Amino acid sequence: MKLLVTGGAGFIGSSFIRHLLESHQDIELVNFDCLTYAGNLENLSDLCTDSRYSFVKGDISSLIEVEEALNQEVDAVINFAAETHVDRSILNPSAFVRTNIQGTQVLLEASRRRKVSRFIQISTDEVYGSLKESGRFTEQSPLSPNSPYAASKAGGDLLLRSYHKTYGMDVIITRSCNNYGPYQFPEKLIPLMILNALEDKPLPVYGDGLHVRDWIHVTDHCRALAKVLLEGRPGQIYNIGSNQEEPNLEVVHQILDDLGKSHELVQFVEDRPGHDRRYAIDATLIRTELDWSPQVSFKQGLAETIHWYQENFDWVNNVLSGTYRSYYQQMYENRDETLKGL
Ligand SMILES: NC(=O)c1ccc[n+]([C@@H]2O[C@H](COP(=O)([O-])OP(=O)(O)OC[C@H]3O[C@@H](n4cnc5c(N)ncnc54)[C@H](O)[C@@H]3O)[C@@H](O)[C@H]2O)c1
């Protein structure tokens, strides 16, 4: 089986590529990625010598580049490529519309023309919006996105639905909760807090810090995606969650405790506009139909992730170098002013 994995140089895509090559000898993979600030081939440097793996630099919103990649006659496309950071979507929504909606449509259209057998879209629980204290999102929950990021992912999901209903394409959507683990770009909550804590810098926590997220280790997510790829039903949506809900402040406190640092490093900052209060996923369908369940407890996975960032400072310095460093500083050192200016 030959796969085109788009966005494979990012956090989850690179973990998926490594998982699939390790667990399935008969799979060949083409990683198609335009290498934005979040894409980093260093994430896959250990696979350079594996003849089953190759890389093509390209943009999913360019029909020419996508069609050229599909000349390799792939059996399935798995789309991880996206703009993924909610804060960036608040500052610049158009980049999110371009990649997450237009790019998804270009990829779908090229896959339809080439008669690709299966198309999998990696989506997010954020498309469902926010929950109160109780209840969980099921695959039937209405789409109610609150950030430009979530809205652009919902738009991509609806395009998949239309290609299934209109053209009969074999498409599947997965909607996962928050991922964590090695190689996550240090703008997301867990790596940002680990790195700030290691340097004794303030840990910026939005609002009262009581926003609740369901956390899944990236390897558990990737095992679920491999099941969906090989055994999932056409036209189906699968929620992927691990039932490990934590308020953001509790996550930050666990990081500080693991590193032996003071809770006084926590700095509450003005809340993010449109900040969803709680996400929780009902993953009964994938658990029962595809016999999947998460293996990594949040406590153990978080401790291992902290250790990985401590051991991989070179990787951190590389991804934070150059132009991104000034963007990063602008976002996080002047974030209150930036948000007030919206
Ligand atoms: N990280 C999470 O917690 C989470 C949770 C649920 C769903 N998701 C979804 O999973 C997918 C992967 O997320 P991630 O955290 O690995 O993201 P990431 O930001 O780490 O990586 C995104 C990758 O996509 C590439 N990319 C961006 N625009 C592109 C384009 N136009 N053409 C080709 N490549 C492009 C980037 O270079 C990068 O390698 C996304 O679709 C995201 O919406 C993420």
The ligand as an SDF file (V2000), in Angstrom:
LIG
                    3D

 44 48  0  0  0  0  0  0  0  0999 V2000
   -2.1320   19.1500   17.8280 N   0  0  0  0  0  0  0  0  0  0  0  0
   -3.3390   18.8130   18.2800 C   0  0  0  0  0  0  0  0  0  0  0  0
   -3.5680   18.7810   19.4850 O   0  0  0  0  0  0  0  0  0  0  0  0
   -4.4290   18.4240   17.3100 C   0  0  0  0  0  0  0  0  0  0  0  0
   -5.6340   17.9250   17.8330 C   0  0  0  0  0  0  0  0  0  0  0  0
   -6.6290   17.5290   16.9270 C   0  0  0  0  0  0  0  0  0  0  0  0
   -6.4280   17.6420   15.5660 C   0  0  0  0  0  0  0  0  0  0  0  0
   -5.2510   18.1550   15.0880 N   0  0  0  0  0  0  0  0  0  0  0  0
   -5.0890   18.2320   13.6240 C   0  0  0  0  0  0  0  0  0  0  0  0
   -4.0240   17.3560   13.2890 O   0  0  0  0  0  0  0  0  0  0  0  0
   -3.3080   17.8590   12.1460 C   0  0  0  0  0  0  0  0  0  0  0  0
   -1.8350   17.9580   12.4660 C   0  0  0  0  0  0  0  0  0  0  0  0
   -1.6710   18.7990   13.6080 O   0  0  0  0  0  0  0  0  0  0  0  0
   -0.2150   19.0990   14.1980 P   0  0  0  0  0  0  0  0  0  0  0  0
   -0.3940   19.4970   15.6070 O   0  0  0  0  0  0  0  0  0  0  0  0
    0.7140   18.0190   13.8270 O   0  0  0  0  0  0  0  0  0  0  0  0
    0.1510   20.4010   13.3470 O   0  0  0  0  0  0  0  0  0  0  0  0
    1.5630   21.1110   13.1040 P   0  0  0  0  0  0  0  0  0  0  0  0
    1.2470   22.5730   13.0810 O   0  0  0  0  0  0  0  0  0  0  0  0
    2.5930   20.5920   14.0220 O   0  0  0  0  0  0  0  0  0  0  0  0
    1.9630   20.6220   11.6260 O   0  0  0  0  0  0  0  0  0  0  0  0
    1.2750   21.0250   10.4720 C   0  0  0  0  0  0  0  0  0  0  0  0
    2.1020   20.5730    9.2770 C   0  0  0  0  0  0  0  0  0  0  0  0
    1.3880   20.9440    8.0930 O   0  0  0  0  0  0  0  0  0  0  0  0
    2.3040   21.5510    7.1900 C   0  0  0  0  0  0  0  0  0  0  0  0
    1.5380   22.4760    6.3420 N   0  0  0  0  0  0  0  0  0  0  0  0
    0.8890   23.6130    6.7060 C   0  0  0  0  0  0  0  0  0  0  0  0
    0.3010   24.2020    5.6490 N   0  0  0  0  0  0  0  0  0  0  0  0
    0.5710   23.4110    4.5700 C   0  0  0  0  0  0  0  0  0  0  0  0
    0.2390   23.4760    3.1950 C   0  0  0  0  0  0  0  0  0  0  0  0
   -0.4970   24.4900    2.7100 N   0  0  0  0  0  0  0  0  0  0  0  0
    0.6800   22.5050    2.3750 N   0  0  0  0  0  0  0  0  0  0  0  0
    1.4530   21.4740    2.8510 C   0  0  0  0  0  0  0  0  0  0  0  0
    1.8120   21.3710    4.1390 N   0  0  0  0  0  0  0  0  0  0  0  0
    1.3710   22.3190    5.0050 C   0  0  0  0  0  0  0  0  0  0  0  0
    3.3170   22.2540    8.0660 C   0  0  0  0  0  0  0  0  0  0  0  0
    4.5280   22.5280    7.3880 O   0  0  0  0  0  0  0  0  0  0  0  0
    3.4750   21.2320    9.1830 C   0  0  0  0  0  0  0  0  0  0  0  0
    4.4500   20.2740    8.8620 O   0  0  0  0  0  0  0  0  0  0  0  0
   -3.9460   19.2220   11.8260 C   0  0  0  0  0  0  0  0  0  0  0  0
   -4.8410   19.0510   10.7540 O   0  0  0  0  0  0  0  0  0  0  0  0
   -4.6980   19.5990   13.0920 C   0  0  0  0  0  0  0  0  0  0  0  0
   -5.8300   20.3850   12.7990 O   0  0  0  0  0  0  0  0  0  0  0  0
   -4.2490   18.5550   15.9240 C   0  0  0  0  0  0  0  0  0  0  0  0
  1  2  1  0
  2  3  2  0
  2  4  1  0
  4  5  1  0
  4 44  2  0
  5  6  2  0
  6  7  1  0
  7  8  2  0
  8  9  1  0
  8 44  1  0
  9 10  1  0
  9 42  1  0
 10 11  1  0
 11 12  1  0
 11 40  1  0
 12 13  1  0
 13 14  1  0
 14 15  2  0
 14 16  1  0
 14 17  1  0
 17 18  1  0
 18 19  2  0
 18 20  1  0
 18 21  1  0
 21 22  1  0
 22 23  1  0
 23 24  1  0
 23 38  1  0
 24 25  1  0
 25 26  1  0
 25 36  1  0
 26 27  1  0
 26 35  1  0
 27 28  2  0
 28 29  1  0
 29 30  1  0
 29 35  2  0
 30 31  1  0
 30 32  2  0
 32 33  1  0
 33 34  2  0
 34 35  1  0
 36 37  1  0
 36 38  1  0
 38 39  1  0
 40 41  1  0
 40 42  1  0
 42 43  1  0
M  CHG  2   8   1  16  -1
M  END
$$$$
